[in-house]
Amino acid sequence: MATATTGRKVTWGVLDLLVIAFALIPVLWILSLSFKTKDTLTDGSFWPQQWTLKNYADIFQTSEFLRALVNSIGIAIISTLIAVVFGTMAAYAIARLEFPGKRLLVGLSLLIAMFPQVSLVTPLFNIERGLGLFDTWPGLILPYITFALPLSIYTLSAFFREIPWELEKAAKMDGATPAQAFRKVIAPLAAPGVFTTAILVFILCWNDFLFAISLTSTTASRTVPAALSFFTGSSQFEDPTGQVSAAAVVITIPIIIFVLFFQRRIVAGLTSGAVKG
Amino acid sequence: MAEIVLDKVSKQYPDGALAVSEVDITIADGEFIILVGPSGCGKSTTLNMVAGLEDISSGELRIDGQRVNEKAPKDRDIAMVFQSYALYPHMSVRENMAFPLRLAKVDDATVNAKVEEAAQILDLTAHLDRKPANLSGGQRQRVAMGRAIVRNPKAFLMDEPLSNLDAKLRGQMRTSVSKIQKQLGTTTLYVTHDQTEAMTLGDRVVVLRAGYVQQIGSPQFLYDNPANLFVAGFIGSPSMNFVPATLENGELHSALGTTPLTDRIRRLAEAENAPREVILGIRPEHFEDAALVEAGQRTTGSTFTAHIDVLESMGSEKFAHFTMEGDVATSAELAELAADSGSADVPGADSLIVARLSAESRTRENADVELWFDADKIKLFDPASGKNVTYED
């Protein structure tokens, strides 16, 4: 048995390492590039031979990147907030209530989630120019909410379905109004689901490139993924790879912070003990 | 504490299905009423209508003389214990029990006092600061009870509260539920599937079948005088034995031989215009090993010979299982009961008869034995309507 267990451990260990390497090597590469000097960028070494922070200093000196960072954070947070609040309401209704048109609503939101976004870019471009939304925050927030809502409705309704309905009945019997039952019993239990959804939606909005590049034209609303593609270096002949890498590293930081911040709230099995066990 | 009146209360779902039909029950102040019946008989629906969790389609529900049909659950001042307990997992035991009081905006000192008191009654004092996830099934059940008793409601509603516990714990909790109810004197409506709970807990039992009330009465009365085949077959464990029989010239012919009717039975049957073909019902304890029946008593009954298939000795008594040749008693009620208990799938189970014999009986398995049954204790049922034609008020 002992050898079998050891053999198993080794097999799994190797497999785990493979998966981790597959996922992390490109990230580490970008990280390494961002610390390399201009001359050593193409030396082919995985480990920087000469360390420098110049790339980071450069991107923070250009107002373009800082402005894009502010746009990204602002737009993603506002979209997330709105999508999660409305998603929570819709998901609760879908999980708990029977109302006419429920299937239609669920079907439509599924349809939106599957709709190829690229086919919407041209019409949206024209509509937004006509409405004066082009190159503004709302011009990006609106399409983000549109595509984030189905995601949040789906994730959240799955969470709501897992909360035993009897808890709500019990709260009613204990003297709670429907609003109190939702606030004191259902909402605390749904919190992990809400945070999970918030993370997913935030990442969706944060990473978007398609709408960001097509519906913006100036730093007024250009987000980081779009701004990155406009990096040119200080002269036309300068290779901006180092700066692009530095910027790429910088924009992953908010996501990591976001996930770490909410991770503690995403406690699996919070509902255990509610009903028979 | 309150009197609860269900006045022709019905529940019809939008798709037309009738779940509960014109239920009339008057529950006196402080009374313990059991709603019992097989799955889908409408007992939980009835309870939910009293709770206010389901709308009443027609009829009136009155608590203390006031119509409450339109009132929200929170305004009815009724506490409920759920089958799944429905404890709030994010709150400690203390917070769970305090929840109804907090909602009622009771001051902290009173909340603490009441929670401590309830915890004392339910033996939960040591667990007040734990979360439900860390409690055993029995403890969770007690927390659910605690949440109901802290606020001194007008009535308790319990929906199969013990069905998730294992057999031994269920027995203990049954006693404590009964004790707590007597101690508090709160009107209680208790739904169960369990025979023993129905027999032992309630002041009165309401037997439901497919949304219709079959009979209401004290457990002993229902046991002794079932109104129909359904009640007869449902109440009692092991259940009543049924054998088809023919009434002729004051005698009863069946697979158990020919039995002269006693005067009492004949009078009752005649008053009810009993049909010629009847179903004979005998409770297991009304059989006895003929060898143990004294000669004087023998004449009040009838004897027959049976081949014992299985003999279960419980120490204090013996259960003899045997089959009698002849037809199997059939009726809609019996079929439904068999389906509910799952015995419909057991081949030949219908014609199986169970007799409870004294421990002194020397009967052995796979042996022929002469058995006696008390002719005055038999019940006769009309196979068409299921009605007990020997019913006595």
Interface residues (C-beta under 8 A of the other chain):
Chain A: P164 E166 L167 K169 A170 A171 K172 M173 D174 G175 A176 T177 Q180 K184 V185 P188 L189 G269 L270 T271 S272 G273 A274 V275 K276 G277
Chain B: A51 G52 L53 A72 P73 K74 I78 A79 M80 F82 Q83 S84 Y85 A86 L87 Y88 P89 H90 F99 P100 L103 A104 K131 P132 A133 N134 L135 G137 R140 R147 R151 L157 N164
